[in-house]
Amino acid sequence: MKTGYHAVYSKDFFDGIDDARKYGFDFVQFDLGVPKFFLNGFTNQNLEDISAYANDKGVTITFHAPADNVGLFCDFPIIRKGILGEFSLILEKANKLNARHITFHAGNYSQFKKSGTKKDDSNTSYYEQVLYDNVRYLTERCGDVLVCIENFIWGDVSRRAIKRLIDDGNALYLTLDAAKLYSDVTATAIIKDDYELFIQYKDYIREMHIHDMNKEFKSHQTVGTGTVDFQLFKQFLNNNVYLNFEIRPVEAAKTSKDNLSSIWECNFAV
């Protein structure tokens, strides 16, 4: 079972790799929403040097795609072309880095609900197809890198598109975020539809994001300081699932790894 951490505050790629080795992680997940990790300006030689360094340290590289201001529901033609072009470039360079996988957020789409209603269903088929086509565009260009989609603000449209993509044989995999599987910050109610999707497509899970949540600080808290029932997620473990301790900084990720080891009564060894 491979364990890793979410690199945001590392000085550079080499520093992030060093911290993975120092704190006993098998992999590091660099967040490509952080400007210093933008891959655009890296030459082939830069990428070769980083890949060789990671290999020498025995650390695997993974990525989290930019997600806060871009998404895979985007349909504005020029912006859509730009987003897919950027993501394709990321996949190209991730392959040169021998990255194992990249996790994406689907994002969201425009909705204009009417008075007296809770949601707008007028364009759901259209947006389902937009997400389907955008993700397929990436899976057709992913090379040896696994494309994973994470359960972040999923709805009926996202779930339908994801199921179609997998059922149609596209190379799409899943990232299960433990805290995001809850519908509120008190972590008392599981999002049933998301949970059932993960049960149904359990064999497609390739990464699990581990972090706790509490009322004061919400998500991305040290394991054991919140209300997430981590026993629920032990059923999803297998050798294909990489455990990413998505708690910052790296010292907190290491503490979380130790805490989860105690909760699950297992040994995470490099």
The 8 nearest C-alpha neighbors of each residue, nearest first, counted from 0:
[[1, 238, 2, 241, 237, 267, 240, 242],
 [2, 0, 241, 25, 242, 3, 26, 240],
 [3, 1, 242, 25, 24, 243, 241, 26],
 [4, 2, 26, 243, 24, 27, 25, 244],
 [3, 5, 244, 243, 27, 245, 28, 252],
 [4, 6, 28, 245, 29, 27, 7, 244],
 [7, 5, 29, 28, 8, 9, 15, 4],
 [6, 8, 9, 30, 5, 29, 33, 247],
 [7, 9, 6, 10, 248, 247, 15, 249],
 [10, 8, 15, 11, 14, 7, 6, 12],
 [11, 9, 14, 8, 12, 15, 13, 35],
 [12, 10, 14, 9, 13, 15, 35, 36],
 [13, 11, 15, 14, 16, 49, 10, 9],
 [12, 14, 16, 15, 11, 17, 49, 52],
 [13, 15, 17, 11, 16, 12, 9, 10],
 [16, 14, 12, 9, 18, 13, 17, 6],
 [15, 17, 13, 19, 14, 18, 53, 12],
 [18, 16, 14, 20, 15, 19, 21, 13],
 [19, 17, 21, 15, 20, 16, 22, 14],
 [18, 20, 24, 16, 17, 22, 21, 27],
 [19, 21, 17, 23, 18, 22, 24, 16],
 [22, 20, 18, 19, 23, 17, 24, 16],
 [23, 21, 19, 20, 24, 18, 253, 250],
 [22, 24, 20, 21, 19, 269, 25, 268],
 [25, 23, 19, 3, 2, 26, 22, 20],
 [26, 24, 58, 2, 3, 1, 269, 59],
 [27, 25, 59, 3, 58, 24, 60, 2],
 [26, 28, 3, 4, 60, 19, 61, 5],
 [29, 27, 61, 62, 5, 6, 4, 60],
 [28, 30, 6, 62, 31, 5, 63, 27],
 [29, 31, 63, 32, 62, 33, 7, 6],
 [32, 30, 33, 65, 64, 36, 37, 63],
 [31, 33, 65, 30, 34, 64, 66, 37],
 [32, 34, 31, 36, 35, 30, 7, 37],
 [35, 33, 37, 36, 32, 31, 38, 30],
 [36, 34, 37, 33, 11, 10, 31, 38],
 [35, 37, 34, 31, 33, 38, 30, 11],
 [38, 36, 34, 39, 35, 31, 33, 40],
 [39, 37, 41, 40, 36, 89, 92, 31],
 [38, 40, 37, 41, 88, 89, 42, 85],
 [41, 39, 38, 42, 37, 45, 36, 43],
 [40, 42, 38, 45, 39, 46, 43, 44],
 [43, 41, 45, 44, 46, 40, 39, 47],
 [44, 42, 46, 45, 47, 41, 95, 92],
 [43, 45, 47, 42, 46, 48, 41, 49],
 [46, 44, 42, 48, 43, 47, 41, 49],
 [45, 47, 43, 49, 44, 48, 96, 50],
 [46, 48, 44, 50, 45, 49, 51, 43],
 [47, 49, 45, 51, 46, 50, 52, 44],
 [50, 48, 52, 46, 51, 47, 53, 45],
 [49, 51, 96, 47, 53, 52, 48, 46],
 [50, 52, 54, 48, 49, 53, 47, 55],
 [53, 51, 49, 55, 54, 50, 48, 56],
 [54, 52, 58, 56, 50, 55, 51, 57],
 [53, 55, 57, 51, 56, 52, 58, 50],
 [54, 56, 52, 53, 57, 51, 58, 50],
 [57, 55, 53, 54, 58, 52, 20, 16],
 [56, 58, 54, 55, 53, 59, 25, 20],
 [59, 57, 26, 53, 25, 56, 54, 60],
 [58, 60, 26, 25, 53, 27, 61, 57],
 [59, 61, 98, 27, 26, 28, 99, 58],
 [62, 60, 28, 98, 100, 99, 101, 27],
 [63, 61, 101, 28, 29, 30, 64, 100],
 [62, 64, 30, 102, 101, 31, 29, 103],
 [63, 65, 103, 31, 102, 66, 62, 101],
 [66, 64, 32, 31, 67, 63, 69, 30],
 [65, 67, 69, 68, 104, 70, 64, 32],
 [66, 68, 69, 65, 32, 70, 106, 104],
 [67, 69, 66, 70, 65, 106, 32, 82],
 [70, 68, 66, 67, 65, 82, 106, 71],
 [71, 69, 106, 105, 72, 73, 66, 104],
 [70, 72, 105, 73, 130, 106, 133, 134],
 [73, 71, 130, 70, 108, 129, 107, 106],
 [72, 74, 71, 79, 70, 75, 108, 78],
 [73, 75, 79, 76, 72, 129, 78, 126],
 [76, 74, 78, 79, 77, 73, 80, 72],
 [77, 75, 79, 78, 74, 80, 73, 81],
 [76, 78, 80, 79, 75, 81, 74, 82],
 [79, 77, 81, 80, 75, 76, 82, 73],
 [80, 78, 76, 82, 81, 77, 73, 75],
 [81, 79, 77, 83, 78, 82, 84, 76],
 [80, 82, 84, 78, 79, 83, 85, 77],
 [83, 81, 85, 79, 84, 80, 86, 78],
 [82, 84, 86, 80, 85, 81, 87, 79],
 [83, 85, 81, 87, 82, 86, 80, 88],
 [86, 84, 88, 82, 87, 83, 81, 89],
 [85, 87, 89, 83, 88, 84, 82, 90],
 [86, 88, 90, 84, 89, 85, 83, 91],
 [89, 87, 91, 85, 86, 90, 84, 92],
 [90, 88, 86, 92, 87, 91, 93, 85],
 [89, 91, 93, 87, 88, 92, 141, 94],
 [90, 92, 88, 94, 89, 93, 87, 95],
 [93, 91, 95, 89, 94, 90, 88, 96],
 [94, 92, 90, 96, 98, 95, 91, 89],
 [93, 95, 97, 92, 96, 91, 98, 144],
 [94, 96, 92, 93, 97, 46, 91, 47],
 [95, 97, 50, 93, 94, 98, 46, 92],
 [98, 96, 94, 95, 93, 99, 50, 60],
 [99, 97, 60, 61, 93, 96, 100, 94],
 [98, 100, 144, 61, 145, 97, 60, 59],
 [101, 99, 145, 144, 61, 98, 146, 62],
 [100, 102, 62, 146, 63, 61, 147, 145],
 [101, 103, 147, 63, 148, 64, 146, 62],
 [104, 102, 148, 64, 147, 149, 63, 105],
 [105, 103, 106, 149, 148, 66, 151, 70],
 [104, 106, 71, 70, 72, 103, 107, 148],
 [107, 105, 70, 104, 71, 72, 108, 69],
 [106, 108, 72, 105, 70, 109, 152, 71],
 [107, 109, 72, 110, 106, 73, 126, 70],
 [110, 108, 111, 107, 119, 122, 126, 72],
 [109, 111, 119, 112, 108, 118, 120, 122],
 [112, 110, 119, 113, 109, 118, 121, 120],
 [111, 113, 119, 118, 110, 116, 117, 114],
 [114, 112, 116, 115, 111, 119, 118, 117],
 [113, 115, 116, 112, 117, 111, 118, 119],
 [114, 116, 113, 117, 112, 118, 119, 111],
 [117, 115, 114, 113, 118, 112, 119, 120],
 [118, 116, 112, 115, 119, 113, 114, 120],
 [119, 117, 112, 116, 120, 110, 111, 113],
 [118, 120, 112, 110, 111, 121, 113, 117],
 [121, 119, 123, 122, 118, 112, 110, 124],
 [120, 122, 119, 123, 124, 110, 111, 112],
 [123, 121, 125, 124, 120, 126, 119, 110],
 [122, 124, 126, 125, 120, 121, 127, 156],
 [125, 123, 127, 126, 122, 128, 156, 121],
 [124, 126, 122, 128, 123, 127, 129, 130],
 [127, 125, 129, 123, 128, 124, 130, 122],
 [126, 128, 124, 130, 156, 160, 129, 125],
 [127, 129, 131, 126, 125, 130, 132, 124],
 [130, 128, 126, 132, 131, 127, 72, 133],
 [131, 129, 72, 133, 127, 128, 132, 71],
 [130, 132, 128, 160, 129, 134, 133, 135],
 [133, 131, 135, 129, 130, 134, 128, 136],
 [134, 132, 136, 130, 135, 131, 71, 129],
 [135, 133, 137, 136, 131, 132, 130, 138],
 [134, 136, 138, 132, 137, 133, 139, 131],
 [135, 137, 133, 134, 139, 138, 132, 140],
 [138, 136, 140, 134, 135, 139, 141, 87],
 [139, 137, 135, 141, 140, 170, 136, 134],
 [138, 140, 137, 136, 141, 135, 142, 170],
 [141, 139, 137, 138, 142, 136, 87, 90],
 [142, 140, 138, 144, 90, 139, 137, 143],
 [141, 143, 144, 140, 94, 90, 91, 139],
 [142, 144, 141, 94, 145, 99, 97, 98],
 [145, 143, 100, 99, 141, 142, 94, 98],
 [146, 144, 100, 101, 147, 99, 143, 141],
 [145, 147, 101, 171, 100, 172, 102, 144],
 [148, 146, 172, 102, 173, 174, 171, 101],
 [147, 149, 103, 173, 102, 174, 104, 172],
 [150, 148, 174, 104, 151, 175, 173, 103],
 [151, 149, 153, 175, 176, 152, 179, 148],
 [150, 152, 153, 149, 104, 179, 105, 106],
 [153, 151, 150, 154, 106, 107, 105, 179],
 [154, 152, 157, 151, 150, 158, 155, 193],
 [153, 155, 157, 156, 158, 152, 193, 192],
 [154, 156, 158, 157, 159, 153, 192, 160],
 [155, 157, 159, 127, 154, 158, 123, 160],
 [158, 156, 160, 154, 153, 159, 155, 161],
 [157, 159, 161, 155, 160, 156, 162, 154],
 [160, 158, 162, 156, 161, 157, 155, 163],
 [159, 161, 163, 157, 131, 127, 158, 162],
 [162, 160, 164, 158, 163, 159, 157, 165],
 [161, 163, 159, 165, 164, 160, 166, 158],
 [164, 162, 166, 160, 161, 165, 167, 159],
 [163, 165, 161, 167, 162, 169, 166, 160],
 [166, 164, 162, 168, 167, 163, 169, 171],
 [165, 167, 163, 168, 164, 162, 169, 161],
 [168, 166, 164, 165, 169, 163, 162, 170],
 [167, 169, 165, 166, 170, 164, 171, 163],
 [168, 170, 164, 165, 171, 167, 138, 135],
 [171, 169, 138, 168, 172, 146, 165, 145],
 [172, 170, 146, 169, 147, 165, 138, 164],
 [173, 171, 147, 203, 204, 146, 205, 148],
 [172, 174, 204, 147, 148, 203, 205, 149],
 [173, 175, 149, 206, 207, 148, 147, 204],
 [174, 176, 207, 149, 177, 208, 150, 173],
 [175, 177, 208, 179, 207, 178, 150, 174],
 [176, 178, 180, 179, 209, 208, 175, 210],
 [179, 177, 180, 176, 181, 211, 210, 227],
 [180, 178, 181, 176, 177, 151, 150, 182],
 [179, 181, 178, 177, 190, 189, 176, 182],
 [182, 180, 189, 179, 186, 188, 190, 183],
 [181, 183, 190, 188, 189, 180, 186, 184],
 [184, 182, 185, 186, 181, 188, 187, 189],
 [183, 185, 186, 217, 214, 213, 212, 182],
 [184, 186, 183, 187, 214, 213, 226, 212],
 [187, 185, 184, 181, 183, 226, 227, 188],
 [186, 188, 185, 189, 181, 183, 226, 182],
 [189, 187, 181, 182, 186, 190, 183, 185],
 [188, 190, 181, 191, 180, 182, 187, 194],
 [191, 189, 181, 193, 182, 180, 192, 194],
 [190, 192, 194, 193, 189, 195, 188, 180],
 [191, 193, 195, 194, 190, 196, 158, 155],
 [194, 192, 196, 195, 191, 190, 197, 180],
 [195, 193, 191, 197, 196, 192, 190, 198],
 [194, 196, 198, 192, 197, 193, 199, 191],
 [195, 197, 199, 193, 198, 194, 200, 192],
 [198, 196, 200, 194, 201, 195, 199, 193],
 [199, 197, 195, 201, 196, 200, 194, 235],
 [198, 200, 196, 197, 201, 195, 202, 194],
 [201, 199, 197, 202, 203, 198, 196, 204],
 [200, 202, 198, 197, 203, 204, 199, 235],
 [201, 203, 200, 204, 205, 199, 239, 197],
 [204, 202, 172, 201, 200, 173, 205, 171],
 [205, 203, 173, 201, 202, 174, 172, 206],
 [204, 206, 240, 239, 173, 174, 241, 203],
 [207, 205, 241, 174, 240, 204, 242, 175],
 [206, 208, 175, 242, 174, 176, 243, 241],
 [209, 207, 176, 243, 245, 244, 177, 175],
 [208, 210, 244, 245, 177, 243, 207, 176],
 [211, 209, 219, 220, 245, 222, 246, 221],
 [210, 212, 220, 222, 225, 227, 219, 221],
 [213, 211, 218, 225, 217, 220, 226, 219],
 [212, 214, 225, 217, 215, 216, 185, 184],
 [215, 213, 217, 216, 184, 185, 212, 225],
 [214, 216, 213, 217, 212, 184, 218, 225],
 [215, 217, 213, 214, 218, 212, 220, 219],
 [216, 218, 213, 212, 214, 184, 215, 219],
 [219, 217, 212, 220, 211, 216, 213, 178],
 [220, 218, 210, 246, 211, 212, 245, 221],
 [221, 219, 211, 218, 212, 210, 246, 222],
 [220, 222, 255, 211, 224, 251, 223, 210],
 [223, 221, 255, 211, 224, 210, 258, 220],
 [222, 224, 225, 221, 258, 211, 255, 226],
 [225, 223, 222, 221, 211, 220, 226, 213],
 [226, 224, 213, 212, 211, 223, 227, 222],
 [225, 227, 186, 212, 213, 228, 185, 211],
 [228, 226, 211, 186, 229, 225, 178, 212],
 [229, 227, 230, 231, 226, 232, 186, 177],
 [228, 230, 231, 232, 227, 233, 262, 177],
 [231, 229, 232, 228, 233, 263, 262, 234],
 [232, 230, 229, 233, 228, 234, 235, 227],
 [233, 231, 234, 230, 229, 235, 177, 236],
 [232, 234, 235, 230, 236, 231, 229, 263],
 [233, 235, 232, 236, 231, 230, 237, 198],
 [236, 234, 233, 232, 237, 201, 204, 240],
 [237, 235, 233, 234, 240, 238, 232, 239],
 [236, 238, 239, 240, 235, 0, 241, 234],
 [237, 239, 0, 240, 236, 1, 241, 205],
 [240, 238, 237, 205, 241, 204, 0, 206],
 [239, 241, 205, 206, 238, 237, 236, 204],
 [242, 240, 206, 1, 2, 207, 205, 243],
 [243, 241, 2, 207, 206, 1, 3, 208],
 [242, 244, 3, 208, 4, 245, 2, 209],
 [245, 243, 209, 4, 252, 246, 208, 3],
 [246, 244, 5, 243, 210, 209, 208, 4],
 [245, 247, 252, 219, 244, 220, 210, 251],
 [248, 246, 249, 251, 252, 245, 5, 250],
 [247, 249, 250, 251, 246, 252, 8, 7],
 [248, 250, 252, 251, 247, 253, 4, 246],
 [249, 251, 253, 252, 248, 254, 247, 22],
 [252, 250, 254, 249, 253, 248, 247, 255],
 [251, 253, 249, 255, 246, 250, 244, 254],
 [254, 252, 256, 250, 255, 251, 249, 22],
 [255, 253, 251, 257, 256, 252, 258, 250],
 [256, 254, 222, 258, 252, 253, 221, 257],
 [255, 257, 253, 259, 254, 258, 260, 252],
 [258, 256, 260, 254, 255, 259, 253, 261],
 [257, 259, 255, 261, 260, 256, 254, 222],
 [260, 258, 262, 256, 261, 257, 263, 255],
 [261, 259, 257, 265, 263, 258, 264, 262],
 [260, 262, 264, 258, 259, 263, 257, 265],
 [263, 261, 259, 264, 260, 258, 230, 229],
 [262, 264, 260, 265, 261, 259, 230, 233],
 [265, 263, 261, 262, 260, 266, 259, 258],
 [266, 264, 260, 263, 267, 261, 262, 259],
 [265, 267, 260, 268, 264, 261, 263, 257],
 [268, 266, 265, 260, 269, 0, 2, 256],
 [267, 269, 266, 23, 0, 1, 24, 2],
 [268, 25, 23, 24, 267, 1, 2, 0]]
